[in-house]
Each structure stands twice: as structure tokens, then as C-alpha cells.
């Protein structure tokens, strides 16, 4: 009986842990960019009549080693011009997520070239 309860509690803890993992960021490469102008704005009209805008950015980013990499990513709102972003990239060109970071958080090799 005790073993069953302990096993159930352990299973619940493991399931909760797996649910809380951010799979969009786990094991991804990082590319650092400084936000420039919006490349394109895509508008979609929903069935309710609301208009949803998607802001598309295409820019040159830098890996932590300072190697250049062209990236395209989208945002639900217009990003602050000049802000530094840490992009989470898989397969060299697919951005899955991003975080705004301070210039101090950008690796030195990339910071020198941004």
C-alpha cells in the first residue's frame, strides 16, 4: 500500500515536471540580434471580424562565437527598435522562441559585431 502511494506521488511529480518544461527552448542554439525595422506586416481577419497582425523580421544575427547567421522570426507585436534579442533556433533557420536581453547578456564575441 505504501509503495503504491509513493509510486503514485512520484509519477505525479514527474508528470508535473514534464508539463512545465519549455520544449520550444530546450536544446536549441542561440542567435543574438539587435531589433531593426519590421520587414513585413501580415494581417489576418478572424471570423469575428478582428484583425490580427503578425510582425515579420528578417535580419542578420550572430551566434555566441560571433558567426553570422540570417534569421527570420515573427512577433505578435512590434518589437522595440534597438532591443537585443536572444533567439532560440533549431535546424539553423527555424526560430522557436525569443527573449529580450540586455547588452551585457550578449556574449562578447557577438556583442563586438552587433
C-alpha positions as CSV (number, residue, x, y, z in Angstrom):
1,X,0.0,0.0,0.0
2,X,2.8,2.4,1.0
3,X,4.7,1.6,-2.1
4,X,1.7,2.3,-4.3
5,X,1.2,5.7,-2.8
6,X,4.9,6.6,-3.1
7,X,4.9,5.4,-6.7
8,X,1.7,7.5,-7.4
9,X,3.2,10.6,-5.9
10,X,6.5,10.1,-7.8
11,X,4.5,9.7,-11.0
12,X,2.6,12.9,-10.4
13,X,5.8,14.8,-9.7
14,X,7.4,13.5,-13.0
15,X,4.2,14.4,-15.0
16,X,4.1,17.9,-13.5
17,X,7.8,18.4,-14.2
18,X,7.4,17.3,-17.9
19,X,4.4,19.6,-18.3
20,X,6.4,22.6,-17.1
21,X,9.4,22.1,-19.4
22,X,9.5,24.7,-22.2
23,X,10.0,22.4,-25.1
24,X,10.4,25.4,-27.5
25,X,13.7,26.4,-25.9
26,X,15.1,23.1,-24.7
27,X,18.3,22.1,-26.6
28,X,18.1,25.0,-29.1
29,X,21.0,27.0,-30.5
30,X,21.2,30.7,-29.6
31,X,21.4,33.6,-32.1
32,X,21.7,37.2,-30.9
33,X,20.1,40.1,-32.9
34,X,19.5,43.7,-32.5
35,X,16.0,44.6,-33.5
36,X,15.7,46.8,-36.6
37,X,12.8,47.7,-38.8
38,X,9.9,45.4,-39.4
39,X,10.4,43.6,-42.7
40,X,6.7,42.8,-43.3
41,X,3.4,43.0,-41.5
42,X,0.9,40.2,-42.2
43,X,-2.8,40.9,-41.3
44,X,-5.3,38.2,-40.9
45,X,-9.1,38.8,-40.4
46,X,-10.7,36.4,-38.0
47,X,-14.3,35.1,-38.3
48,X,-15.3,37.6,-35.6
49,X,-14.0,40.5,-37.7
50,X,-11.0,41.2,-35.5
51,X,-7.7,41.9,-37.4
52,X,-4.6,40.1,-36.1
53,X,-1.2,41.5,-37.1
54,X,1.9,39.4,-37.3
55,X,5.2,41.3,-37.5
56,X,7.9,39.6,-39.5
57,X,11.6,40.4,-39.0
58,X,14.4,39.2,-41.3
59,X,17.9,40.1,-40.1
60,X,21.5,39.1,-39.7
61,X,22.2,37.6,-36.3
62,X,25.3,36.3,-34.5
63,X,26.0,33.1,-32.7
64,X,27.8,33.1,-29.3
65,X,31.0,32.7,-31.3
66,X,30.3,35.7,-33.4
67,X,29.5,33.8,-36.6
68,X,26.8,35.5,-38.8
69,X,23.5,33.7,-39.4
70,X,20.5,35.1,-41.3
71,X,17.2,34.6,-39.4
72,X,13.6,35.3,-39.9
73,X,11.2,35.4,-37.0
74,X,7.7,36.7,-36.1
75,X,6.2,38.6,-33.2
76,X,2.6,39.3,-32.2
77,X,3.5,43.0,-31.5
78,X,6.0,45.4,-32.9
79,X,9.3,45.0,-31.1
80,X,11.2,47.9,-29.6
81,X,13.7,49.1,-32.1
82,X,17.3,48.7,-30.9
83,X,16.5,46.0,-28.4
84,X,18.7,42.9,-28.1
85,X,17.1,39.5,-28.5
86,X,18.3,36.0,-27.8
87,X,16.6,33.8,-30.4
88,X,16.2,30.1,-29.8
89,X,16.9,28.4,-33.2
90,X,16.7,24.8,-34.4
91,X,17.8,23.4,-37.8
92,X,19.9,26.6,-38.4
93,X,16.9,28.7,-39.5
94,X,13.8,27.9,-37.5
95,X,13.2,30.4,-34.6
96,X,11.1,28.7,-32.0
97,X,11.1,31.5,-29.3
98,X,13.0,34.6,-28.2
99,X,13.8,36.7,-25.1
100,X,14.8,40.3,-24.8
101,X,18.2,40.5,-23.1
102,X,20.4,43.4,-22.0
103,X,23.6,44.1,-24.0
104,X,25.6,42.6,-21.0
105,X,23.9,39.3,-21.6
106,X,25.1,39.1,-25.2
107,X,28.4,37.0,-25.5
108,X,31.4,39.2,-26.0
109,X,32.2,37.8,-29.5
110,X,28.7,38.6,-30.7
111,X,28.5,41.9,-28.8
112,X,31.5,43.3,-30.7
113,X,29.9,42.7,-34.1
114,X,26.3,43.8,-33.3
